[in-house]
Amino acid sequence: MDARTLIRAQQIAWAKRRGIPLQKGNPRSSGEALYTHSLCENLYEPLCAEATRDYEQGDGTPSKAKNGYLAHLWALYNSDAIAANVFNYWKTRDPGRMSVYLDVRSDIIESIQFERKFQILPQGTKPNIDVAIRCASGGEFDWIGIESKMVETYPAKRRKLFDEKYFAPGGTWWDGLPETRRLAESFRGDGSKTAPINRHLDRGQLIKHILGLRNACRKTGNDPSRIMLIYMWFDVDSPEARRHDQEVSEFAAVLTGDGVRFRSSTWQTLIKHLVEGEEETHPAYTAYLRDRYLPIPSASA
């Protein structure tokens, strides 16, 4: 069983255990029924009012039906749904508690936002980061961005070329990032076209998040290096996951050369730490996460 199919099967099994009926994301599709019949059925608890606004104002479509498909947040395997299930709980309770599990204890987390836009170019689109964490002044970071992945990394596919507009003369967004720029230039071209090599990791998307986070620091007169990007992905015991992990390591090495703080972690690792640390004080929340997302599935099963 390939990694993508295995993740979907795990989520379908969870829905069956909970007695949650499923439907197709598009009634005209011949695919499996992988969507719940309401957003609440796919989340531990309803989104708070602020989180709802976050998703509605984002440029993506996690909370909006589009082209005949239900909203992505209704999909069992959706990467925004897992991010919401982990972080929405703390958004209105105690955002700072997550500093322990993200291992940024020297910083005080002030707020957790979903789908926040971070501008890079003077005009044009503003890339959305799945989870944007604002830290209090005086710590190590101003912003911590989290890019969430679930089935999107499987299988490997052709990724978009890095759009020429990001290399326009006079731009300052590459300042201090010679190695990162060199990497982006290695797959430079029309942003609507794709590179010839299949990859699990979308390097262009992550580079844009780094540029956006750094630019946010500049706008407030702060050092652009006061950011960290965390790449959260769903692990599967499979050759695909190991190839993906190698791609992440190679990408991280480039960022290290520019002094960019970048961390890769699996959702299972974060959830395991949350369960171990919070099951006594937040038993229902941690039980939900454990039952739905643990243990790590095996492709040989």
C-alpha positions as CSV (number, residue, x, y, z in Angstrom):
1,M,0.0,0.0,0.0
2,D,1.5,3.4,-1.0
3,A,1.9,6.1,1.6
4,R,-1.0,8.3,0.4
5,T,-3.4,5.4,0.4
6,L,-2.3,4.3,3.8
7,I,-2.9,7.7,5.4
8,R,-6.3,7.9,3.9
9,A,-7.1,4.3,5.1
10,Q,-6.0,5.3,8.6
11,Q,-8.4,8.3,8.6
12,I,-11.3,6.3,7.2
13,A,-10.8,3.7,10.0
14,W,-10.8,6.5,12.6
15,A,-14.1,7.8,11.2
16,K,-15.7,4.3,11.3
17,R,-14.6,3.9,14.9
18,R,-16.3,7.2,15.7
19,G,-19.4,6.4,13.7
20,I,-18.9,9.4,11.4
21,P,-20.5,9.0,8.0
22,L,-18.5,10.1,5.0
23,Q,-19.2,11.6,1.6
24,K,-17.3,12.3,-1.6
25,G,-15.7,15.7,-1.9
26,N,-17.3,16.1,-5.3
27,P,-20.6,14.1,-5.9
28,R,-19.5,13.7,-9.6
29,S,-16.2,12.1,-8.6
30,S,-15.5,8.4,-8.8
31,G,-13.2,8.6,-5.9
32,E,-13.6,7.4,-2.3
33,A,-15.8,9.0,0.3
34,L,-13.2,11.0,2.4
35,Y,-15.2,14.0,3.5
36,T,-17.3,14.5,6.6
37,H,-20.8,15.9,6.3
38,S,-20.0,18.9,8.4
39,L,-16.9,20.8,9.5
40,C,-17.5,20.0,13.2
41,E,-17.3,16.2,12.4
42,N,-13.8,16.7,11.2
43,L,-12.5,18.7,14.1
44,Y,-12.0,18.1,17.8
45,E,-14.0,21.2,18.6
46,P,-15.5,24.0,16.5
47,L,-13.2,26.7,15.3
48,C,-13.2,29.7,17.6
49,A,-14.6,32.9,16.0
50,E,-11.1,34.3,15.4
51,A,-9.9,31.1,13.7
52,T,-13.0,31.2,11.5
53,R,-12.1,34.7,10.4
54,D,-8.5,33.6,9.8
55,Y,-9.6,30.9,7.4
56,E,-12.2,33.1,5.6
57,Q,-9.7,35.9,5.0
58,G,-6.9,33.6,3.7
59,D,-6.3,33.2,-0.1
60,G,-6.5,29.5,0.0
61,T,-9.7,27.5,0.0
62,P,-9.6,25.4,3.2
63,S,-13.0,26.7,4.4
64,K,-14.6,27.4,1.0
65,A,-16.3,25.1,-1.4
66,K,-14.8,25.5,-4.9
67,N,-15.3,24.1,-8.4
68,G,-17.9,21.6,-7.2
69,Y,-15.7,20.3,-4.3
70,L,-16.5,20.7,-0.6
71,A,-14.3,22.8,1.5
72,H,-10.9,21.2,2.1
73,L,-11.3,21.4,5.9
74,W,-14.0,18.8,5.6
75,A,-11.5,16.2,4.2
76,L,-10.2,13.6,6.6
77,Y,-6.7,13.8,5.3
78,N,-6.5,17.6,5.0
79,S,-3.3,19.2,6.3
80,D,-5.2,22.3,7.4
81,A,-7.6,20.1,9.5
82,I,-4.7,18.5,11.4
83,A,-3.2,21.9,12.1
84,A,-6.6,23.2,13.3
85,N,-7.1,20.1,15.5
86,V,-3.8,20.7,17.2
87,F,-3.6,24.5,17.4
88,N,-7.2,25.8,17.6
89,Y,-7.5,24.3,21.0
90,W,-4.7,26.5,22.4
91,K,-5.6,29.6,20.4
92,T,-8.1,30.9,22.9
93,R,-6.9,29.0,26.0
94,D,-3.2,29.4,26.4
95,P,-1.2,30.0,23.2
96,G,2.1,30.2,25.2
97,R,1.7,26.6,26.3
98,M,2.7,25.5,22.8
99,S,6.2,27.0,23.3
100,V,7.0,23.9,25.3
101,Y,6.1,21.5,22.5
102,L,7.6,23.6,19.7
103,D,10.8,23.7,21.8
104,V,11.0,27.5,21.8
105,R,10.9,28.0,25.6
106,S,12.9,31.1,25.5
107,D,10.0,32.9,23.7
108,I,6.6,33.9,24.9
109,I,4.0,33.0,22.3
110,E,1.4,35.9,22.1
111,S,-0.9,34.6,19.4
112,I,-1.7,31.7,17.0
113,Q,-3.1,32.6,13.6
114,F,-4.2,30.5,10.7
115,E,-3.6,31.3,7.0
116,R,-1.9,34.6,7.7
117,K,-0.7,36.5,4.6
118,F,2.9,37.6,4.5
119,Q,3.8,40.0,1.7
120,I,7.0,39.6,-0.3
121,L,6.7,41.6,-3.5
122,P,5.3,45.2,-3.5
123,Q,2.4,44.0,-5.6
124,G,0.9,40.6,-6.2
125,T,-0.1,37.6,-4.1
126,K,0.8,37.3,-0.5
127,P,1.7,33.7,0.4
128,N,-0.4,32.3,3.3
129,I,1.3,30.3,6.1
130,D,-0.8,27.5,7.6
131,V,0.0,28.5,11.2
132,A,1.7,31.9,12.1
133,I,2.9,32.3,15.6
134,R,3.6,35.8,17.0
135,C,6.2,36.0,19.7
136,A,6.6,38.7,22.4
137,S,9.4,41.1,22.1
138,G,12.6,40.2,24.0
139,G,12.8,36.6,22.9
140,E,14.7,34.9,20.1
141,F,12.0,35.2,17.5
142,D,9.4,37.6,16.2
143,W,7.6,35.1,14.0
144,I,7.4,31.3,13.8
145,G,5.7,29.9,10.7
146,I,4.4,26.4,10.4
147,E,3.8,24.8,7.0
148,S,1.6,21.7,7.4
149,K,1.6,18.7,5.2
150,M,-0.3,15.4,5.3
151,V,-0.9,13.6,2.0
152,E,0.5,16.4,-0.2
153,T,4.0,15.0,0.0
154,Y,3.0,11.6,-1.4
155,P,3.7,10.7,-4.1
156,A,6.5,12.8,-5.5
157,K,5.4,15.1,-8.2
158,R,6.6,17.9,-10.5
159,R,6.8,21.2,-8.5
160,K,6.3,24.7,-10.0
161,L,9.3,26.7,-11.1
162,F,10.2,29.7,-9.0
163,D,8.6,32.6,-10.7
164,E,10.9,35.1,-12.5
165,K,9.2,38.1,-10.7
166,Y,10.9,37.2,-7.5
167,F,14.3,38.0,-9.2
168,A,13.3,41.5,-10.4
169,P,16.2,44.0,-10.0
170,G,16.2,46.2,-6.9
171,G,14.4,43.7,-4.7
172,T,15.7,43.4,-1.1
173,W,13.9,40.2,-0.1
174,W,17.0,38.1,-0.9
175,D,19.3,40.2,1.2
176,G,21.4,37.9,3.5
177,L,20.2,34.8,1.6
178,P,22.8,34.1,-1.1
179,E,22.6,30.3,-0.8
180,T,18.8,30.3,-0.7
181,R,18.6,32.5,-3.7
182,R,21.1,30.2,-5.6
183,L,18.8,27.3,-4.8
184,A,15.7,29.1,-6.0
185,E,17.5,30.1,-9.2
186,S,18.3,26.5,-9.9
187,F,14.6,26.0,-10.7
188,R,13.8,29.5,-11.9
189,G,11.2,30.1,-14.6
190,D,7.6,30.6,-15.3
191,G,5.8,30.0,-12.0
192,S,2.9,28.3,-13.8
193,K,5.2,25.7,-15.4
194,T,6.8,22.7,-13.6
195,A,10.3,21.4,-13.2
196,P,11.2,18.1,-14.9
197,I,12.1,16.2,-11.8
198,N,9.5,14.8,-9.4
199,R,10.0,15.8,-5.8
200,H,8.1,15.2,-2.5
201,L,9.2,18.5,-1.1
202,D,7.9,21.8,-2.4
203,R,11.0,23.9,-2.0
204,G,9.6,26.9,-3.7
205,Q,6.7,27.2,-1.3
206,L,9.0,27.0,1.8
207,I,11.4,29.6,0.4
208,K,8.5,32.0,-0.2
209,H,7.4,31.5,3.5
210,I,10.9,32.4,4.6
211,L,11.0,35.5,2.5
212,G,7.5,36.5,3.8
213,L,8.4,36.0,7.4
214,R,11.7,37.9,7.0
215,N,9.9,40.8,5.3
216,A,7.4,41.0,8.2
217,C,10.3,41.6,10.5
218,R,11.8,44.3,8.3
219,K,8.4,46.1,8.2
220,T,8.6,46.5,12.0
221,G,12.3,47.6,11.9
222,N,13.5,44.3,13.3
223,D,16.3,41.9,12.3
224,P,14.9,39.7,9.5
225,S,16.8,36.7,10.9
226,R,14.4,36.7,13.9
227,I,12.2,34.1,12.3
228,M,11.9,30.3,12.3
229,L,10.0,28.1,9.8
230,I,8.8,24.7,11.0
231,Y,7.9,22.1,8.4
232,M,5.3,19.7,9.9
233,W,4.7,16.5,7.9
234,F,2.9,13.2,8.4
235,D,5.2,10.3,8.6
236,V,4.7,6.9,7.1
237,D,7.0,3.9,7.4
238,S,7.7,3.7,3.7
239,P,10.4,4.3,1.1
240,E,8.5,7.4,0.0
241,A,8.8,9.0,3.4
242,R,12.5,8.2,3.6
243,R,13.1,9.9,0.2
244,H,11.1,12.9,1.4
245,D,13.1,13.0,4.6
246,Q,16.3,13.1,2.5
247,E,15.0,16.0,0.4
248,V,14.2,17.9,3.6
249,S,17.7,17.3,4.9
250,E,19.2,18.6,1.7
251,F,17.0,21.7,1.8
252,A,17.8,22.4,5.4
253,A,21.5,22.3,4.7
254,V,21.1,25.2,2.2
255,L,19.2,27.3,4.7
256,T,21.8,26.6,7.4
257,G,24.4,28.1,5.1
258,D,22.4,31.4,5.3
259,G,21.7,31.2,9.0
260,V,18.0,30.6,8.5
261,R,16.4,28.8,11.4
262,F,14.4,25.9,9.9
263,R,13.1,22.8,11.6
264,S,11.4,19.7,10.2
265,S,9.2,17.6,12.5
266,T,6.5,15.0,12.0
267,W,3.0,15.6,13.2
268,Q,3.2,12.3,15.1
269,T,6.2,13.5,17.1
270,L,4.5,16.7,18.1
271,I,1.3,15.0,19.0
272,K,3.1,12.3,21.0
273,H,4.7,15.0,23.1
274,L,1.4,16.8,23.6
275,V,-0.2,13.6,24.7
276,E,2.6,12.8,27.2
277,G,2.6,16.3,28.6
278,E,-1.1,17.2,28.7
279,E,-3.2,14.0,29.0
280,E,-3.7,14.5,32.8
281,T,-5.0,18.1,32.4
282,H,-6.6,17.9,29.0
283,P,-7.6,14.2,28.7
284,A,-10.4,14.5,26.0
285,Y,-8.2,16.6,23.7
286,T,-5.2,14.4,23.9
287,A,-7.3,11.2,23.6
288,Y,-8.7,12.5,20.4
289,L,-5.3,13.3,18.9
290,R,-3.9,9.9,20.0
291,D,-6.8,8.0,18.6
292,R,-6.9,9.9,15.3
293,Y,-3.2,10.4,14.4
294,L,-1.2,7.8,16.3
295,P,0.5,5.4,16.0
296,I,2.7,6.0,13.0
297,P,1.3,3.9,10.1
298,S,3.4,1.4,8.3
299,A,3.4,1.0,4.5
300,S,4.2,-2.7,5.0
301,A,1.0,-3.3,7.0
